[in-house]
């Protein structure tokens, strides 16, 4: 049985959760401030561009699109005026409770045919398991792109690590200063 999932219905980042996590509590930090220290000096906004759109449940007969998701994030320092932060920080992403895609139902078939299907388009001659077409995995460091950070080609599928169907995956965005705090 084949299924078609329309735009955005399979992959939704819960941005309100990410915003709440990024802001911390209302107290001040003993470390003296900075991203993730709980002093609310920074806000992290994160979003997905299209969601898990048109993802195939199998790849043995038809390919609409590969497992390919993009996460964007912007770090803003509160103030008057607010300031977009692009230096002195690293921004990381991780899909919660989803550390691999190969072996989850039939989605792993993608890696069996990825080079034949998408190799010329993406300039790849081999693709490791659980690696997306751009080289990203289900966790890693985001790249600076102008005034924001991006990780594209994340190969997430709508099944978590306990093999439970979960079309609303959550990405945890972590911002660290130069000292790793």
Beta strands, then each sheet from edge to edge (+ up, - down):
strand 1: 42-48
strand 2: 69-77
strand 3: 83-85
strand 4: 89-95
strand 5: 139-141
strand 6: 143-145
strand 7: 148-154
strand 8: 171-177
sheet 1: 1+ 2- 3+
sheet 2: 1+ 2- 7+ 6-
sheet 3: 5+ 4- 8+
end
